Amino acid sequence: MGRKDDKTVAEAARSAGTYPEEAYHFVREGLNHAVEQIHGPVNPALMALTQFLTDNQIDPAELYERIEAGSIDSTLAEAIEDAGGYDKLNRHVNGQELCWALRDFALERWGTMADLVLRRWKIRGTLDFGRIVFTLIEHDFMQGQPRDRIEDFNAVYDFSDAFEVVEL
């Protein structure tokens, strides 16, 4: 997918003006973490199929229509089967799932300093994650689904509670 005006993540961050570039990179990396956490690792057959669909500008909805109509060739049908079936193509993560995965990712990366790092980047609540996500979608660094809404990120959890360090 070509990026709008070939912008970089840094330019997207500057255009939004609220969060530093590092926050955008963190969310992008965190999305990969979330997808793998929720859907499992990508197998080589799925990567090849996804690349084929991208190269041929076929979106999953169009592929589904072709499958339903029985109008896909045997090679493509075999690739879909090798990839784990059509359902494996949709590796979407909703806003709430992403927020929880970003919390886990931050704690894995920074431990007790996670809340401090995020606050330094002006991320004080889960809605901030949503704002970053939607900026990345707007600049074609992430893909959204029609049902995705910024409200999906609103008050998913309280940062004070989510990043509270409990001494054992």
Secondary structure, 3 states (H helix, E strand, C coil): CCCHHHCCHHHHHHHHCCCCHHHHHHHHHHHHHHHHHHHCCCCHHHHHHHHHHHHCCCCHHHHHHHHHHCCCCHHHHHHHHHCCCHHHHCCCCCHHHHHHHHHHHHHHHHHHHHHHHHHHCCCCCHHHHHHHHHHHHHCCCCCCCCCCCHHHHCCCCCHHHHCCCCCC
